[in-house]
Amino acid sequence: MRDSFGDRYNSEPWNSGYSRWQEGDRVLAPWEPMFLYAGTIIEVRDAEAHISFDDGDSGWVPVSELETIELHSGMEVQCRIQMGNRFGRAVIEQVRGETVDVRFLSGESERTTVAAVRVPRTTSGEGAQATRFASNQLHSRPVEIGARVLAPWESMLLYAGTVDQLVGEEAHIRFDDGDSGWVQLSQVFPLELPPGLRVFGRWKMGAQYYPGELTTVDGNRIHIQYDDGDREWTSVAALRIPCVPNGPNARPTHTFSRGGPNLSWLGWLIPVGIVLLLVFLRGGCD
């Protein structure tokens, strides 16, 4: 019979390298450094545990980063919206086994499972060393031409855009900020922007992005409360949203917002300028 955690805690010093975690244990573990997800330990090796996450992903996590699954009413979490790819901030109303009732900050309620919940971490730590990506496919919906989506330009940042072509396992995205490129279908998310979502916004549609939180979403218009105290109404084209990389950067077919002017002519202007200066100086010495 498995001994109790209390018995093992009292009989084994923590600095001995002993781990209380065993294969089959249900745990909360980090995928990204800032969130914990429900999963099951499938292997323990030295100071690491291989976690099969309930949402389909798996990876190695330091045992020191693991926590028991303790969800309770009134707990603030983030939850998949209708088991899709996007998360919204929510409060747990009731927990019954693997079933969780949540109320989103938008006011909507939903009955879901532990697999849909992620818990913000109160301490800093590491993320998982991924061995399998599957949550995107598991929770994704069919992508169609004309669909409004979030897709990566850089692999770790999502931007709003529209699907205008589908070829094999790739989608061509016309991003709202003027760029376009090909991305893998597994990297495409539905355009769902719940209030409370952490984002980076282009202040006054300038060149710089700043961290903040969505407070109101009204169609294509959004309101951002920035961490430095500023706030503004802007459009979804001003957003980029951090994500866990699940593939390469986009393959650009057109760059506009991130392109800038072509300054390649400066390469020949400099030597020409030097020649003219030498001619001028030579003439001045005669």
Buried (B, 14 or more C-beta within 10 A) or exposed (E): EEEEEEEEEEEEEEEEEEBBBEEEBEBBBBBBEBBBBBBBBBEBEEEBBBBBBBBBBBBBBBBEBBEEBEBEEEBEBBBBBBBBBBBBBBBBBEBEEEEBBBBBBEEEEBEBBBBBBBBEBEEEEEBBEBEEBBBBEBBBEEBEEEBBBBBBBBBBBBBBBBBEEBEEEBBBBBBBBEBBBBBBBBBBBBBBBBBBBBBBBBBEEEEEBBEBBBBEBEEEEBBBBBEEEEEBEBBBBBBBBEBBBBBEBBEBEEBEBEEEEEEEEEEEEEEEEEEEEEEEEEEEEE
